[in-house]
Amino acid sequence: LKLACFGCHISVDRSCVAMLVATAFTDLGPGVATANKPSVLGAAGGSQASDFEGPALSACRLTTPLPGAVCLALCAVAVRGWQRQRPSTRVLGRTTIARRGAERVRKLPPDQAGTEYAERNAKDGKRVLRVPSEDLNEPRAPVLPEDVAPAVIIGGGRVGDAFEQMGVGEDIVLGRDDPFPEDAPDGPIFVCTRNDSLKAVIAKVPKERHEDLVFIQNGALMPFLEKEVGSSVPYSILLVYFAVAKKGERPIDGKTETDPKGLTAVNATGKWAKAIRFRLYTNTPSLSCEILSKPMFYQAYWEKNLWIAAYMLVGALHGCTIGDVEAQHRTEVDDLIGELATALSASFPEIRWERGLLFERLAAYARSVAHFPTAVKEFEWRNGAFYELTKRALAAGRDDPCPSHTEGLRTLGMLPVGS
């Protein structure tokens, strides 16, 4: 990586450049006089050293007759050329883009400014790997191995297939009843099964790999996972706001007018949070994903559960789609959301809501998936979590904090007789 400086007859490496730049900030470069620091080189380029100049500049003085300002300018040109010649191949887990085929890096069109992507030719045709722009604002460095680490995907349905398509072709896909392979990749383990399969899936994954688990299911998973996996294990929970219409089709991001950057989020405490975001970003078109710290993630987790419980219940009561709930029964669903949100805050004081914003955010998402049918299902994981708040309050001799919710469940025959 060494370049010959145009005026100096020495090799310029990174340490030399760093010293030169540092001096530029303190002395305006060699040979440039300031009020407090006269030029060391002078017009003829002397060889006298000063106590504030580094060894690289001393070498420059001894080998060049040029004024120091010219040296600085020429070195800047050399450094720019060195930067342009740096390899752009990013290390991708156990492989590299270069190893998997010819690749080239170029700027994206203006509507995707701030990002770069590498195109490579593979057996299955051209694939595009998008790199988050935040990583490209710094000097190019190898991506951490886990950024696109090969994964185990349990569940080969619509979502499992979508996650496989986002990978680099080295994932292992398992059926929910398949044994966990001994030679499984060391990356994340995406659990893409129904909620009622979670206990069996967790049981077959070796305990030392539990920290690699990534759960994408809807519903109030946390109490179950704390019991089955452990509260100290850094597993990941992905709050999915993208939709896959059918197997083989590309996911559609749930971006809305209130949240144009998307709503999908993952807990920052999860071991594979960055890898999950990177994998979603490599989808075409890219999918959004925020990494949220514990307080913010906890609120986002309950916000999604509010949306599911309220919109599905009101829709089931009226026999209509999500879009119809938002368009025709907005007051009813907002009242129910407010009721459930109040009950949550009473049980979890750390959760605080801005009601107007909450109602509009959830309504905006409903409009983005207006064609979705409604049904109260997986009761234990969804509406059942809110009914637990009712049971606790009644057991303590208090009024039901969610009377409309309870009445709706009773109307649909979701509650035991006499409850």
N, C-alpha and C positions, 0 to 999 in steps of 0.2 A: 504493500500500500504506500510505498514511498514515491515521491515525485521530486524531480530535480527542479529547484527554483530557477527562474529565468535569469536573475541577476547574480545570485549567489552560486558559488561552485560547490555547494554542499547538498546533501539530501535532506529534504524537509519531511519529517514525520509528524505524528499527532502531538507528541510532547513539545516539539519545536513550535508548532502552530499555536498550541495552547499558551506557551510562554509568550509568544509574540502578541497574541490577542490580549493577554493579561497586561502586558506592558503598554499596549495601545490605550487601555483605559486609564493608566496611571501617568503615561508620559507622552501620549499621542504618537508613540512609535519612535524607533531609534532615529537620531538625526533631526528630530523636530524639537525646536527650542520652545520652552514655556517660560513664564515669568519666574518661576521658582526653580526650574530645572533646566539649565542650559544644555544645548545639544552636546552629546558626548562625541558623536562622530564628526560634527562640523562639516564644512563644505567639502573637505578633502577626504572625509571618511577615516578618521583616526582610529586607533586601536586601544585607546584608554578605556578601562572598565569602570563602572560606577557601582555603588552598593545596592542600587535598586534594580539593576538589570540582571536577567537570568543567563545561564550558560548558553542557551540557544542564540541569544542576541550577541553574545561575545563571539560565538563562532561566526555569525554573520559579519561582524565588524572586521574580523581578521581575514575574511576571504572575499570581500567585495569592495570595490571602490565607489559604489553607488551611494547616493544619499539615502539615509535610513527611511525617509518617507516613501521613496521609490521602492525600496525593499518591501516595505509593508504592503504597498499596493500590489506588487508582483506576487507576493506570498498569498494575498487574498484571492488572486486569480487562480493560483495553483491549488489552493484549498477548495475553491469552488469546483475545479475540475476533478479533484479527488472525490468530492462528494457525489458528483454525477456518475463517477465510475464505480461507485460502491455496488455490490450485488444487491438486487432487490428481492431475491427469493426468500420467502419466509419459511421457517421450519414449521412443519405441520405434524405435531405429535411424533409418530414413529417414522414419518415419511416427510418428503418435501414436495412442493409443487414441481420442482425441476425433475425429481425422480419419476414422477407420475406422468410426465409428458412435457412437450415444449410449452413454454409459457412466456408471456410478455406482460409488462405492467404499463398501463397508460391512465391518463386522467379520464374521469367519467364526464358525461355531458353536463352542461351548466345546471340542469335541474337536479343533478346528484352531486353537486360540487362539494368538496371537502372529503371525498372518499376516493380510494383507488381500488382497483380489483385486478386480479390475475386471471387470465384466461388460459386454459390448457386443453389440449386435445386428448381425449381418452377414448377407450373402446366404445363407450356408450354415448359418444358424441361430445360436443363442447359443453363444458361446465364452468360456472363462474364462481369464484370465491371472493366474497366481498370482505374488506378489512375495515373495521371501525376507524373513522377518521381521527379519533382522539389518539390512536396509536401512531398515526402518520405525521403528527405534528412534531415528533421527536426524531432524532437520527434513527435510521432503520436498524433494528436489532432483532435477533431471532425471537419468534413468538414462543411463549412458554409451551411446553409439550402438551399441557392439558387444554389448550385453547381449542383444538379440534381433535382431541384424543378419541380414538376408536371406542365405541360404546357397546354395551349390551342393551338391547331393546326387548323388553318382555311384553308381548302382545303385538300381533301382526295386523291389527285392524287399521282403520283410517288414519288415526293419529300415529300409531307405531310406524306405519309405512311412511308417513310424512317426515318423521324424525330420521328415518333411515335415509331418505332422499336428501336430507340436509347434511349428511355426513360426507366422508371422503372415500367411501366404498370399502371400509374395513370393519364396519359394525357387524355384530352377531345378533340375529333376530331369533327370539325364542317364543314358542307358544306358552300360554300361561301354565300348562301342565308339563312342559319340558323340564328336565333336570338342569341345574345350573352347571355349565361346563367348567372343568378344572383349569382349562387354558383360556379362560375368558379374558378379554382385554382389561387393562387396569383403569380404564376411564369410567365415566358415569354409567349408571344402570337406570335407564328410563323405564319406569313402570307404567305401561299404557294399557292396563286392564280395567275392568269394572271394579267398583269399590268392594263388592262381595268377594273378590279374589285376593284382596290385599294381604290378608293374614297368611294364606298359603304361600303367596309369593315371597313375603318376608321370611317365612320359615325355611324356604329352600335356598335362600341366598346366605352364604357363609357369614357368620357374625362379624368377622373382620372386614367384610365388604359393605356392611350396613351404612357406613358413612358415605358410600358412593350412590346410594339410592336417590332417585329423583322422582317425586310423586306429582302427577299432573291431573289427578282426579278432582272433580268438583266436590264441594261439601266441607263440613267442619272436620277436617282430618286430624287436627292437632292433638286432641285428647287421646285418640286411638294410637297415633304414632308415638306419643310420649310413653304410652304403656307398652307397645309392641317393640319399639326400637330403642327408646330411651331418650330422655330430655337432653342429655349431654352429647348425643351423637349428632354430628353436623350434616344430617341429611338435607336434601333440598325439596322445597315445595314450589311448583311453578303454577302461578295463577294464570290460566290460559284464557285469553280473550281473542283468540283467532279460531276460525272455523274451517273444517275440512268437510266439504259436502259429501264426497264419497272417495273410496280408496283409489289412490293414484292421482287425484286432483291436487293442485297446489293449495296450501292454506290461504285463507283470506283474513287479513289483519282487521281487528275490530277497532279501527281508528274512528273517532267521532269529532263533531264540531267542538265539543268541550275538551276533548283530549286528542288533538291531532297527531300527537306523537305516539299514541297507543296506550293501552292499559295493562298489557301483559307484564307480569312482575315475578321476580324470584327473590327468596330471602337471602340477604347478604351473609348470613351465618352458614349457609349451605356450602359444602366443600367445592362444588362444581358450578357455583353461580356464574363465574365469568365464562366458563366453557359453554354453559347453557345459552347465555346471551350471544356468544359468538356463533354457535350453531344456528340459532334463529336468524341471525344477521346474514348468514350465508345462503339462506333461502332466496329464491328468485320469484317474486320480489321479496326484499328483505322484510323480516318481521321485527317489530319493536320488542324490547324487553328491558325493563328497569330493574336494577339491583337495589332493593330497599333494605334499610336497616331495620332492626327489630320493631321499634314503635310504629314506623310507617308501614312496614309489611303487615303487622298485626291488624292495623286498621284496614288496609287494602284487602286482607283476607276476609274480614267480616263484611266489608262492603260488597264483595262478590257474593257471599252467602246471603246477604240481604236481598240482592237482586234476584237470585234464583228462587229463594223462598217466597218473596212477595209476588213477582211477576208470574211465576208458575201457578201459585195458588189462585190468584185472581183470574188468570186465563182458564184454569181448569173449572172454576166456578161458573164461568160464562161460556165455556166451550169455544174459545177463540185463540187466535195466534198472538204471539208477543206484540206484533205491530198493532193489532186491534186493542190489546190491553192499553198500550201507550196512547193510542188515538181516541179510544172511546171510553176508557175507564181510568183515566189519568188521576182523577181526584181520589178514587177508591184505592188505587195502588199506592199513591203517595201517602195517604193516611195510614195504610198498613206498614209501609216502610218506616214512617215516623214512629209508629207504635213499637215495632221491633227494634229500631235504633235506640229508642229510649230505654227499653228493657236491657239492651246490651250495655249501655253506659252505666246503668244502675248496678249491673253485675261486674263490669270491668271499667272502673273509674278512669283508666288511662285512655279510654276511647272517647273522643269528643267529635261531634258532628256539626258541620255547617249545613243546616237542613235544606235551605234553598239550593245550595250547590250540590248537595247529595242527591236530591230529587232530580235535578236537571242532568247530572252526570249519568245516573242510571237510566233516565228516559232516553238520553242521547244514544246510549249503548243499545237500548231496546229498539230504537229506530234502525240501527245498523244491522240488526238481525231480525227484522220485522217478520220474515217468513217462517221463523222457528215455530213449531207447534208447542203447546203447553201441556204439562202433566205433572202431578205431584208423584214423584218416584224416588227411590232410594231414600225413603223416609228417615231412616236412622241417621243418615249423613247430612240431610238437607233441612227440611222443616222440623225434623225431630230434634235438632239442636236447639231450636227456639222453643219447642214445646217443653224441653227440659227446664228452661227458665220459668215456664208456667208451673211446672210440677214442684220446683224448689220453693217458689213463692207460696203456693197453696199449702205445702207441707209445713211452712213456717208460720201459717196463719195469716198470710198477707193476701191481698187481692191479686187476681190474675193480671200480670203486667201486659199481656198480649191477648185481650179478649176477642178481638176481631179475628186474629189468627186462629185461636182455639175454635171459635165458632165455624170458621171456614173449613177446618179439618174435620170437625164433627159432621158438617153438611156432606162432605165427600166420603164419610164413613171411614176415615183414616184413624180414628181413635177407638180404643176398646169401649165396649158397651158400659155405660154408667160413669164414664170418665168425664 
